[in-house]
Amino acid sequence: EEKLERYELTIETIGDGVTTLGADGRIVMVNDACCEMTGYERDELLGEHVTLLVDETVDERSRELQAEILADERASASLEFEFETADGETVPAEARFGPYVLEDGSVGRTGVVRDVSERKERERELQKYETIVETVNDGIYAVDEDGRFTMVNDAYCVLTGYSRTELLGSHVSLVADDETVERANELEGELVTGNADEPVAEAVLRTADGDRVAAEATFSMLPGDGRERIGVARDITDRKERERALEESERRYRTLVENFPDGAVGLYDSDFTYTVAGGDLLADLGYVPDDVVGTSIYERYPD
C-alpha cells in the first residue's frame, strides 16, 4: 500500500498528463496534469471513450502500435497527434505509451502525454526562417569558431559552385584566401567586443571550377555561448564592372578636359558644382583647376 501511494504521488507530481485506458478504449485513470491540459474535470473524463479527446484515426493508430508491442515487434510506442480541449481548442501533443494489464485481466494501454505547443511553435518559426534563408538570392552561411562551415543556403552553393555536402565541415579557406580569412577573423573579434562599426568586407571567392567571384560579405554573430559567425555574401561582379567602366570613362573625360587646347572645359553635377575643370585657357586666366573643382557656378559667377 505504501508503494502504491508513492506511485500515485509520483504520477500526480509530474507535469505531463498520464492516462490509462481500458481494453474498450475508455478512460479509467487520469492525473491532475491531464485534467489541466484537457480542461475537463476528472469525473468528466473517467468512463468516457478516448475519442472524446482525439480523432478516431489516432485511436486506431494507437491500437496498431500496441498490437506491435504485444507481438514483440517494438519495445514501446510514441505518437504525435492533436487533442481537443473542453473549450474546443486544438492542442498538439506527443504521447509515449504501452500495454497495461488491468485487474480483470484485460489489456488496456497507459501513457504519458505532453503538450508540445511551444515546440511546434518553435518549429514553425524555424521553418519560416529556413524558408526565408533559402528564398533570398544572397549566399548565407555560418561558420564555427574553427572557421568551418556549419550551414549554407542554396544561393551560397550556387555562388561558390560547391554542393552543400562539399561545403559543410570544410574550412572557409576552401573558397577564401588567407587575407580574406584574416580580415573576417578581425571583424569577428570586433563584433564580439562590440567595436565593429560596419562589419562588411569585400573579397574574391574561389569557385569549385577555379573562377574568381567578387563578393561583399556582411557579418554578425549568433547569440549563445558558442562562437558562430553568420555571413551574407553577395556577388558584386556586375557592380565592380560598372565601377571600372565609370572610372575608365571618368579618366578619359578628365584627360580630355585637362588637355583641352585653346579653351577651357568644366563639368558639374546636378547642384551645378564643378566636378572637373581644365584646359589651356584656365592657366592663361590664372585659374588652378583644383581650386575650381568643388565650387559652384553661382560662387564663381555670382552676377
Salt bridges, closest charged atoms under 4 A:
GLU2 OE2 - ARG6 NH1 3.65
GLU12 OE2 - ARG42 NH1 3.70
ASP16 OD2 - ARG114 NH2 2.66
ASP24 OD2 - ARG26 NE 3.96
ASP32 OD1 - ARG42 NH2 2.25
ASP59 OD2 - ARG63 NE 3.48
ASP59 OD1 - ARG109 NH2 2.44
GLU64 OE1 - ARG61 NH1 3.09
GLU68 OE1 - ARG74 NE 2.77
GLU80 OE2 - ARG119 NH2 2.44
GLU80 OE1 - LYS120 NZ 2.89
GLU94 OE2 - ARG119 NH1 3.53
GLU121 OE1 - ARG124 NH2 2.84
GLU123 OE2 - ARG119 NE 3.40
GLU123 OE1 - LYS120 NZ 3.68
GLU125 OE2 - LYS128 NZ 3.39
GLU134 OE2 - ARG164 NH2 3.06
ASP138 OD2 - ARG234 NH2 2.66
ASP154 OD1 - ARG164 NH2 3.00
GLU186 OE1 - ARG183 NH1 3.39
GLU188 OE2 - ARG227 NE 2.63
GLU188 OE1 - ARG229 NH1 2.57
GLU202 OE2 - ARG239 NH2 2.84
GLU202 OE1 - LYS240 NZ 2.74
GLU216 OE2 - ARG239 NH2 3.41
GLU241 OE2 - ARG244 NH2 2.61
GLU243 OE2 - ARG239 NE 3.53
GLU243 OE1 - LYS240 NZ 3.74
GLU248 OE2 - ARG251 NH2 2.49
GLU248 OE2 - ARG252 NE 3.06
GLU250 OE2 - ARG254 NH2 3.05
